[in-house]
């Protein structure tokens, strides 16, 4: 009998572990070098730097400002260079390659098609370009010996009045790899209920959707997203901790909303590093993800914007391992939570859990 040895949980080993990503923005994950190339090709002259390292640093520093508004400003540059078919195909293909290289086996990547219409591209053409890019990236990853599947989420911007149109677009492409819908953009002053017609349409169409809620704005945002709009998942959802009281003796009391979210297993798409940048938490160790994980909410770990946060799925997990002393079983739990919560079919999710995720972690745990 050979002796089975557990692999130490190092950052290098975490890269090899199968991971699942549910909350990642296409326009927040470009390679700095690609931003520079595309700016040159498109005559976009507003970049704050044209050196690869300097530009990468600029994105992280600007995003580190502690303000969601300043954080969102960084997207003017990535969206600015994503205004034609070639750019969208390239960005999506590289996204798939980069995620696969980081050990991600299934990802849902989101973007707002309306942000890429500045040079006259039609919404359908935008969706088709991004889908083509993801398929190309999946092929390149496979050629490099890594299997990744990417589903797309289409976002409507909550401050604009196009959410029904984008919801219809998502349903139109549901059989071409668009797995769901989301609303993004500034939370304060733009409650999800402004977009009720879109959510009612999606429910009638048996379509999936998640909602950015409880990042910069508190419990009312989460309550509206779930109870008025019918969100299946919460983008961030970090402020649900405002409905949880931890007493001095360590006993925990969940309010009605927190209980509902936990009881119904509503997935929380948590993005620790991003939350530090926007001021939703002060450090990874103090991030509510620790408490929510110990209370066994349906917690998932995500990157949000890999360029702005200078992060990857592996670096997010490594940060959690360092802060909370998590082991392989915890990382497997986050990964299975995410796969269970994905917007693809039940049998497809089960196959990835049983054929990819569990064997991958069993190997790392020395089983």
N, C-alpha and C positions, 0 to 999 in steps of 0.2 A: 504493500500500500504506500503510495507516495504521500508525503506530508503536505497538507494544504496550508499555504501561508497567505495571510492577508496583506495586500499591498498597502503601504502607508499612504495616508490621505494627503499627498503633496499637491501643490499647484500643477506640476507636470502630470501626475497621475489623473487629476481631475479632468484634464483635457481629453484623456482617453475614455472617460466614462460617458455612456450615452446620455444625452441631455435633450430636454424638450423646452421650447421657447414659445410663449403665447403672446408676448407684448414687446414688439420690436418695430420701430418706425423705419421704413425704407429710406426716407430723407434724413434720418438721424444716424445712418450707419455707413456713409460713404468713406472710402479710403481717401485720406488727404491728397494723395497724388492724383487720384481720379478727379477730385474737385478742381485741381489746378489744370489738368489736361482738358477737362470739359469747358472750363472758363475760357481757356485759350481758343478752343475750337469754336466756341459760340460768341466770342467777342464780349464776354462778361468781364467788366473791368473793376468791379467793386470789391474784390477779395482783399481782406486785411493783410494778407501775406502771400507770397508766391513760392516760398521755400516749404517743402513738405513737412519738415519737423516743426518749423515756426507756425505753420497753419494748423497743424494738429494741436499744438500747444494753445494757440489762440482760441480754438473751439472749446477746449476744456476750460480755459480760464474764464471765458465769457459765460460759459454755462455754470461755472462755479460761483456766480455772483450772489446766490442765495435768493434770487428773485425769479419767479416763474416767468414774468414778463420779459426780463432780460434774456433768460434761457431760451424762450421762444423766438427771440430776435435772431439767434444764430441760424435759424432755418432759412432766413432770407437768402443766404449764400448757397446752401445746398439746393434749395428749390430753384434758385436763379440759374443754376447750370443744368437743370433737369427738364428742359422745355422742348426736347425733340425726341423722336423715336429712338435714334441711335444711343442717346444718353440714357434713356430709360432702360433699354435692353442691357446696356453695359452695367449700369448700377445694380439692376436686379440680378444679373448673372454673377457679379462679384459678391453680392450679398450672400447668395446661396453657397458660393465657394468658401467664403470666409466663415460662415456658420458651420459648414461641414468640416472644415479644417479644425474647428474648435470642438468637434465631437457632438454637434447638435444633429439629431436624427430626424426630428420633426420640428418645424417652425411655422408659426403663423406670423407673417410680416404684413404690417399695415401701412397704408398711405392714403392721402386725400387727393383723388384725381383732379379736383378743381384747382389745386395749386400748380398744376402743370399745363394750364391752358393759355399762359401769357403770350405764346407765339402762335396761337390759333389751333393747337391740337384739339381734336374732338375727344370727348370722354371715352367713347368706345375704343378709339385708336390708342389712347393712353393705357387702358386696361389690357388691350391686346399686346402692346409693347412690353409691359411689365410681365405679363404671363409668359411671353416668349423668352424674356430674359431669365426668368426663374427656371423654365424648362432647360435652357442652355446651361445654366449654372448647375442644375441637378446632373446633367450629362457630364459636365466637366468633373464634378465631384466623384461621380461613379467611375470615371476614367482614372481618377487618382485613388481609387479603392475605398471611397467613402460613400455610404448611401444616405441621402437626405431627401425628405419630402417637404415641399413648401406649399402651404395654403395661404391665400391672400385675404386680408380684411380691407374693405374699402371704408375710409373715414369720411364723414361729412364734418365741415367746420361749424362748430356750434354757434359762432357769431354770424354766419351767413345763412341765407334762407334756401339752401339747396338740398336739405337732407332727404326729402322724399325722392328727388331726382336721383340722388346717389344710392338710396335704398333700392330703387327700381333697377339701377345699373348693377348692383350686387346680385339681385335676383336673376337678372338677365344672363349673368356670367357664372351662375352657381354651378353649372355642369362643366365649366372650363377652369376650375381651380379656385374661384373666389368662394371662400367658405363662410364668410360672414361680413357683418357691418359694425361700425363703431362711430361714435361722435367724439371729436377731439377739439382742442383749442382752449381758450380761457374759460375757467369754470365760473368765477365770480361774475354775477350779472347775466349769465347765460345758462339758466337751468335746463336740464335735459327735457323738461316738459315743453319747451319751445318747439321741440321736434316730434311731438306726439304722433302726428299723422304718419311720419316715417315708421315709427315703432308699431303702430297699429297695422300698417301695410305689411311689415315684415312678419308679424305674428300670423296674419291671415295667409301669408305665403309659406308658413312653416319654415321660415328662414331664421338663421342664428344671428344673435348680436350681443356685443359687449358694449359697455359705456364707461368712458373715463369719468370716475366719480370718487370723491373723497381723497383727492391729492392735495389741492390748494384750498379746498373748501370742505366744510365739515359734514356732519351727519345728515342735514337736510338734503344734500346733494346725493348721498348714498340712498336715502329713503326714497327720494323721487325716482332715482334710476331703477330701483327694484320694484317699488309698489305702484308707481304711475306708468313707467315705461316697460317694465317686464324684463329688465336686463338679466341675461343668463350668467354673466360674469361681470366682475367689477375691475375696471382698469385702475390699478393702484389700490383703492379701497383702504388706504392706510389709516384714515381718520375714524375707522370703525372702532378704534381703541378708545375714542372719546365716550363710547357707550359701555366701557368696561371699567369697573372700579376694583383696584387691588388694595386691600386693607393692609394695615401695618403688620398684621399677623400672617400675611401672605394669602389669606383667603380671597377668592376672586368672585365678583358678582357681575354677571352679564345683564345689560339692559335688554329691553324687548327687541330692539333692532339687531343688536349683536347676536342675541340668541337665535333670531330668525335666520340670519346669515349663516351661522354655524350649523343650525339644525337642518337647513335646506341644502347644505354643502355648496353654497354659492362660491365659486372660485374667486380668490383674490389674486390679481395679476400684480405681484409686488416687485418693485424695481428699487432695491435699496440704494445704490449709488446715486441714481437720478434724484431720489428723494432728498439726499444730503445736499445736492446742488440747488434744489429749489426751496430748501429751507423747511421741508416737511419732517425732517428728523435731523438730529445733531451729530450722530455718529452711528456706525453700523451696530455697535454694541448696545446703543440705546434705541435702535430702530424697532418699531412695534412688531416687526416680523418675528422676533424672539418670543415675545409673549403669545402672539397669535399661533405660532407653531406649537408652543407648549400646551396651548388650549385646544390644539388639533382643529383649527379652522382649516378650510381647504386652501392652504397656502401654496402658491407657485412662485418660482424665482425667475426673474426676467431682466433684460438688459435696458429696455426702453430706447435709448439712443446711444449706440456704441461709440460713435464719433465724439459726441458732446461729453459723454461720461468717461471716455477712454477706457471702456470696459468690454468684457466678453462674458458669455455665460460662465465660462470656467473661472474668470476672475471674480465674478459675483459670488459663486459658490465658495471659492477659496476665502473670500472675505468673511463669509458666514461661518466657515469652519474655524477661522481664526477667532472670531468674536464669540461664538457660542459653543466651540468645541464639538461641532457636529462630526459624525462619522459617515461611512458609506451608506449605512441603513437610512440615515436622515436624508442624504442626497438622493437616494433611490425613492424615498417617500415623496420628496418635492417633485421628482421627475414623473413618477406614476400619477401624482395629483394632476400634473399638467396634462399628461396624455389622456387621463380620464376626462379632462375638461375641454379637450380639443373639439373643434367644430366639424370633425369628419365623422363618418359612420361608426357605429358601435363595433362592428366586426373588425374594421380597419384599425381602430384604437387598440382593441384587444390584441390583435396580431402584433402590433409594435411593442406593446407591454410584454407579451409572453415570449416573442421570438427575438426581441432586440434588447429591451431595457433590463428585464430580469436576468437573462444570461450574462449580460455585460457587467452588472453589479455583482452577480454570483462569483464571477471570475475574480473581480477586484477584492471580494471578501474572502477569497480562498475556499469557496465551497465547491 
